[in-house]
Amino acid sequence: MITIAHVSDTHDKPSLVRQACQAGVDVVLITGDCMNNAGRNSRTGEGIIAHKERKYQQTWYRKQAKKWAADAAAHGNPVFITVRGNHDFIDYGRWLRHYGATVYEITDTNPMVEVLGLKWSGFRQVPYLEGEWAGERDDFSNILDNVFATNPDVLLTHAPPGGILDENKHGLGYGIPALTSRLAYTPHKVTHHFYGHSHLQGGQSVMRMGVLFVNSA
């Protein structure tokens, strides 16, 4: 049996990730938005500026990654498996590796990693929001084709599948309907799907279509 600590959408609360690293598990899953943001500028009216976010997050995250890696080393050396979220303008792997952690990153060019005898596959893209966040998309067809071609056992995304633990405070969905359709109507061997993005139903899980869906936002 593989033990997992799953974190997502901790934003400016990195101590929550530290708790996962201290849990004595085999795998720490990060499904995005565990970075802090420089944010919008109320004085100038500037929105989210990608290059400013990258610069800010490099400094902020380097300090956090050192603590996360140290916590992991002191509690059994779990491997990290990560996928970015829309708030993440840099990757999780560089600084964690720098401080000695073992990290497997799911990216656009590498949508699947094999860890502990399982195929973990996914993507970071989210449905279009405001045009200023990372990874916003309208069409998921090619992304889903690439991911399901890897024949994954475990699915890791930042956004939920449409209609499954994806509600936001306005009663609408943050999820991806095409992903739900793919899981419902296309043969696959996915048994678990981990994600975040939708805070309202974070901390919940549900079994549907033979898949355990877990939202840890």
C-alpha positions as a Markdown table, in Angstrom:
| # | Residue | x | y | z |
|---|---|---|---|---|
| 1 | Met | 0.0 | 0.0 | 0.0 |
| 2 | Ile | 1.2 | 3.5 | -0.9 |
| 3 | Thr | 0.6 | 6.3 | 1.6 |
| 4 | Ile | -0.1 | 9.8 | 0.3 |
| 5 | Ala | -0.3 | 13.3 | 1.7 |
| 6 | His | -2.1 | 15.5 | -0.8 |
| 7 | Val | -1.9 | 19.3 | -0.7 |
| 8 | Ser | -3.3 | 21.9 | -3.0 |
| 9 | Asp | -4.1 | 25.7 | -3.0 |
| 10 | Thr | -2.3 | 26.5 | 0.2 |
| 11 | His | -1.2 | 29.8 | -1.4 |
| 12 | Asp | 0.4 | 31.9 | 1.4 |
| 13 | Lys | 0.2 | 29.2 | 4.0 |
| 14 | Pro | 3.3 | 27.1 | 3.3 |
| 15 | Ser | 3.1 | 25.6 | 6.8 |
| 16 | Leu | 0.3 | 23.4 | 5.5 |
| 17 | Val | 2.8 | 21.9 | 3.0 |
| 18 | Arg | 5.3 | 21.4 | 5.8 |
| 19 | Gln | 2.6 | 19.3 | 7.7 |
| 20 | Ala | 2.3 | 17.1 | 4.6 |
| 21 | Cys | 6.1 | 16.7 | 4.5 |
| 22 | Gln | 6.1 | 15.7 | 8.1 |
| 23 | Ala | 3.4 | 13.1 | 7.8 |
| 24 | Gly | 5.7 | 10.1 | 7.3 |
| 25 | Val | 4.1 | 9.1 | 4.0 |
| 26 | Asp | 5.6 | 7.6 | 0.8 |
| 27 | Val | 4.4 | 10.4 | -1.5 |
| 28 | Val | 3.7 | 14.1 | -1.1 |
| 29 | Leu | 1.4 | 15.2 | -3.9 |
| 30 | Ile | 1.2 | 18.9 | -4.8 |
| 31 | Thr | -1.5 | 19.8 | -7.3 |
| 32 | Gly | -0.8 | 23.5 | -7.6 |
| 33 | Asp | -1.3 | 26.9 | -6.1 |
| 34 | Cys | 1.1 | 26.3 | -3.2 |
| 35 | Met | 3.0 | 29.4 | -4.2 |
| 36 | Asn | 2.4 | 32.9 | -2.8 |
| 37 | Asn | 1.8 | 35.7 | -5.3 |
| 38 | Ala | 3.0 | 39.3 | -5.6 |
| 39 | Gly | -0.5 | 40.1 | -6.6 |
| 40 | Arg | -2.3 | 43.0 | -8.3 |
| 41 | Asn | -1.2 | 46.6 | -7.8 |
| 42 | Ser | -4.1 | 48.6 | -6.4 |
| 43 | Arg | -2.2 | 51.9 | -6.8 |
| 44 | Thr | -1.4 | 51.5 | -10.5 |
| 45 | Gly | -4.3 | 49.2 | -11.5 |
| 46 | Glu | -1.9 | 46.6 | -12.9 |
| 47 | Gly | -3.1 | 43.1 | -12.9 |
| 48 | Ile | -1.1 | 39.9 | -12.6 |
| 49 | Ile | 2.2 | 40.4 | -14.5 |
| 50 | Ala | 3.9 | 37.1 | -15.3 |
| 51 | His | 7.6 | 38.3 | -15.2 |
| 52 | Lys | 7.0 | 40.0 | -11.8 |
| 53 | Glu | 5.3 | 36.9 | -10.4 |
| 54 | Arg | 8.3 | 34.7 | -11.5 |
| 55 | Lys | 10.8 | 37.0 | -9.9 |
| 56 | Tyr | 8.8 | 37.2 | -6.7 |
| 57 | Gln | 8.1 | 33.5 | -6.5 |
| 58 | Gln | 11.7 | 32.6 | -7.0 |
| 59 | Thr | 12.7 | 34.5 | -3.9 |
| 60 | Trp | 9.7 | 33.4 | -1.8 |
| 61 | Tyr | 9.7 | 29.7 | -2.9 |
| 62 | Arg | 13.4 | 29.1 | -2.4 |
| 63 | Lys | 13.0 | 29.7 | 1.3 |
| 64 | Gln | 10.0 | 27.5 | 1.5 |
| 65 | Ala | 11.5 | 24.6 | -0.5 |
| 66 | Lys | 14.4 | 24.5 | 1.9 |
| 67 | Lys | 12.1 | 23.9 | 4.8 |
| 68 | Trp | 9.9 | 21.4 | 2.9 |
| 69 | Ala | 12.9 | 19.3 | 1.8 |
| 70 | Ala | 14.3 | 19.3 | 5.3 |
| 71 | Asp | 11.0 | 18.2 | 6.8 |
| 72 | Ala | 10.8 | 15.4 | 4.2 |
| 73 | Ala | 14.3 | 14.3 | 4.9 |
| 74 | Ala | 13.5 | 14.1 | 8.6 |
| 75 | His | 10.4 | 12.1 | 8.1 |
| 76 | Gly | 11.2 | 9.2 | 5.8 |
| 77 | Asn | 12.2 | 11.0 | 2.6 |
| 78 | Pro | 8.9 | 10.8 | 0.7 |
| 79 | Val | 9.0 | 11.5 | -3.0 |
| 80 | Phe | 7.3 | 14.6 | -4.3 |
| 81 | Ile | 5.0 | 14.5 | -7.3 |
| 82 | Thr | 3.9 | 17.9 | -8.6 |
| 83 | Val | 1.7 | 19.6 | -11.1 |
| 84 | Arg | 1.5 | 23.4 | -11.3 |
| 85 | Gly | -1.6 | 25.5 | -10.7 |
| 86 | Asn | -2.8 | 28.8 | -12.3 |
| 87 | His | -1.1 | 30.8 | -9.5 |
| 88 | Asp | 2.3 | 29.1 | -10.1 |
| 89 | Phe | 4.6 | 30.9 | -12.5 |
| 90 | Ile | 7.7 | 28.8 | -11.6 |
| 91 | Asp | 8.1 | 25.1 | -11.2 |
| 92 | Tyr | 8.2 | 23.2 | -7.9 |
| 93 | Gly | 11.1 | 20.9 | -8.7 |
| 94 | Arg | 14.2 | 23.1 | -9.1 |
| 95 | Trp | 14.6 | 24.3 | -5.5 |
| 96 | Leu | 13.3 | 21.1 | -3.9 |
| 97 | Arg | 16.0 | 19.2 | -5.8 |
| 98 | His | 18.6 | 21.8 | -4.9 |
| 99 | Tyr | 17.9 | 21.0 | -1.2 |
| 100 | Gly | 18.1 | 17.2 | -1.8 |
| 101 | Ala | 14.5 | 16.1 | -2.3 |
| 102 | Thr | 13.3 | 13.6 | -4.9 |
| 103 | Val | 10.8 | 15.3 | -7.2 |
| 104 | Tyr | 8.8 | 14.1 | -10.2 |
| 105 | Glu | 7.1 | 16.9 | -12.1 |
| 106 | Ile | 4.2 | 16.5 | -14.5 |
| 107 | Thr | 4.5 | 19.1 | -17.2 |
| 108 | Asp | 3.3 | 19.9 | -20.7 |
| 109 | Thr | 6.2 | 18.0 | -22.3 |
| 110 | Asn | 6.2 | 15.2 | -19.7 |
| 111 | Pro | 2.6 | 14.4 | -18.8 |
| 112 | Met | 3.4 | 11.1 | -17.1 |
| 113 | Val | 5.8 | 9.9 | -14.5 |
| 114 | Glu | 6.3 | 6.3 | -13.2 |
| 115 | Val | 6.7 | 6.2 | -9.5 |
| 116 | Leu | 6.4 | 3.2 | -7.1 |
| 117 | Gly | 5.0 | 1.0 | -9.8 |
| 118 | Leu | 2.2 | 3.4 | -10.9 |
| 119 | Lys | 1.7 | 5.7 | -13.8 |
| 120 | Trp | 0.9 | 9.2 | -12.5 |
| 121 | Ser | -0.3 | 11.5 | -15.3 |
| 122 | Gly | -2.1 | 14.9 | -15.7 |
| 123 | Phe | -1.8 | 18.5 | -16.6 |
| 124 | Arg | -1.8 | 22.0 | -15.1 |
| 125 | Gln | -4.2 | 23.9 | -17.4 |
| 126 | Val | -7.4 | 25.4 | -16.1 |
| 127 | Pro | -10.5 | 26.7 | -17.9 |
| 128 | Tyr | -10.2 | 30.3 | -18.9 |
| 129 | Leu | -10.6 | 32.8 | -16.0 |
| 130 | Glu | -9.4 | 36.3 | -16.6 |
| 131 | Gly | -6.6 | 36.0 | -19.1 |
| 132 | Glu | -3.9 | 36.9 | -16.6 |
| 133 | Trp | -3.3 | 33.6 | -14.8 |
| 134 | Ala | -0.9 | 30.8 | -15.9 |
| 135 | Gly | -2.2 | 27.9 | -17.9 |
| 136 | Glu | -5.7 | 29.2 | -18.9 |
| 137 | Arg | -7.3 | 27.3 | -21.8 |
| 138 | Asp | -10.5 | 27.1 | -23.7 |
| 139 | Asp | -9.9 | 23.8 | -25.5 |
| 140 | Phe | -8.6 | 20.7 | -23.7 |
| 141 | Ser | -8.9 | 18.2 | -26.5 |
| 142 | Asn | -5.2 | 17.7 | -27.3 |
| 143 | Ile | -4.2 | 17.8 | -23.6 |
| 144 | Leu | -6.7 | 15.0 | -22.8 |
| 145 | Asp | -5.5 | 13.0 | -25.8 |
| 146 | Asn | -1.9 | 13.2 | -24.6 |
| 147 | Val | -2.7 | 12.4 | -21.0 |
| 148 | Phe | -4.9 | 9.4 | -21.6 |
| 149 | Ala | -2.5 | 8.0 | -24.2 |
| 150 | Thr | -0.1 | 7.4 | -21.3 |
| 151 | Asn | -2.7 | 5.0 | -19.8 |
| 152 | Pro | -2.4 | 6.4 | -16.3 |
| 153 | Asp | -3.3 | 4.7 | -13.0 |
| 154 | Val | -3.5 | 8.0 | -11.1 |
| 155 | Leu | -4.7 | 11.4 | -12.5 |
| 156 | Leu | -3.2 | 14.7 | -11.2 |
| 157 | Thr | -4.7 | 18.0 | -12.3 |
| 158 | His | -5.1 | 21.4 | -10.8 |
| 159 | Ala | -8.6 | 21.9 | -12.0 |
| 160 | Pro | -11.4 | 19.5 | -11.2 |
| 161 | Pro | -13.4 | 17.4 | -13.6 |
| 162 | Gly | -16.6 | 19.3 | -14.4 |
| 163 | Gly | -19.4 | 18.6 | -11.9 |
| 164 | Ile | -17.3 | 16.7 | -9.4 |
| 165 | Leu | -16.3 | 18.7 | -6.3 |
| 166 | Asp | -15.8 | 21.8 | -8.5 |
| 167 | Glu | -18.3 | 24.3 | -7.2 |
| 168 | Asn | -17.2 | 27.9 | -6.5 |
| 169 | Lys | -18.8 | 30.5 | -4.2 |
| 170 | His | -21.1 | 31.7 | -7.0 |
| 171 | Gly | -22.6 | 28.3 | -7.4 |
| 172 | Leu | -20.9 | 27.7 | -10.7 |
| 173 | Gly | -18.2 | 25.2 | -11.7 |
| 174 | Tyr | -14.4 | 25.6 | -12.0 |
| 175 | Gly | -14.1 | 22.2 | -13.5 |
| 176 | Ile | -13.4 | 20.8 | -17.0 |
| 177 | Pro | -16.5 | 19.1 | -18.5 |
| 178 | Ala | -14.5 | 17.4 | -21.2 |
| 179 | Leu | -12.4 | 15.6 | -18.6 |
| 180 | Thr | -15.5 | 14.2 | -16.9 |
| 181 | Ser | -16.8 | 13.0 | -20.3 |
| 182 | Arg | -13.4 | 11.3 | -21.0 |
| 183 | Leu | -13.5 | 9.5 | -17.7 |
| 184 | Ala | -17.1 | 8.5 | -18.2 |
| 185 | Tyr | -17.1 | 7.3 | -21.8 |
| 186 | Thr | -13.5 | 6.3 | -22.7 |
| 187 | Pro | -11.9 | 3.1 | -21.4 |
| 188 | His | -9.1 | 3.8 | -18.9 |
| 189 | Lys | -7.6 | 2.4 | -15.7 |
| 190 | Val | -7.6 | 5.5 | -13.6 |
| 191 | Thr | -8.5 | 4.6 | -10.0 |
| 192 | His | -7.7 | 8.0 | -8.2 |
| 193 | His | -8.0 | 11.6 | -9.3 |
| 194 | Phe | -6.3 | 14.3 | -7.2 |
| 195 | Tyr | -6.9 | 18.0 | -7.7 |
| 196 | Gly | -7.7 | 21.4 | -6.1 |
| 197 | His | -8.6 | 24.8 | -7.6 |
| 198 | Ser | -12.2 | 24.8 | -6.3 |
| 199 | His | -11.9 | 25.9 | -2.7 |
| 200 | Leu | -15.5 | 25.6 | -1.7 |
| 201 | Gln | -15.4 | 21.8 | -1.9 |
| 202 | Gly | -11.8 | 21.4 | -0.8 |
| 203 | Gly | -11.1 | 18.7 | 1.8 |
| 204 | Gln | -13.8 | 16.4 | 0.2 |
| 205 | Ser | -13.7 | 13.2 | -1.7 |
| 206 | Val | -16.2 | 11.1 | -3.6 |
| 207 | Met | -16.3 | 7.8 | -5.5 |
| 208 | Arg | -17.9 | 8.0 | -8.9 |
| 209 | Met | -17.5 | 5.9 | -12.0 |
| 210 | Gly | -15.1 | 3.6 | -10.2 |
| 211 | Val | -12.7 | 6.5 | -9.5 |
| 212 | Leu | -12.0 | 8.1 | -6.1 |
| 213 | Phe | -12.0 | 11.9 | -6.7 |
| 214 | Val | -10.1 | 14.0 | -4.1 |
| 215 | Asn | -10.2 | 17.8 | -3.9 |
| 216 | Ser | -7.6 | 19.1 | -1.4 |
| 217 | Ala | -8.0 | 22.8 | -2.1 |
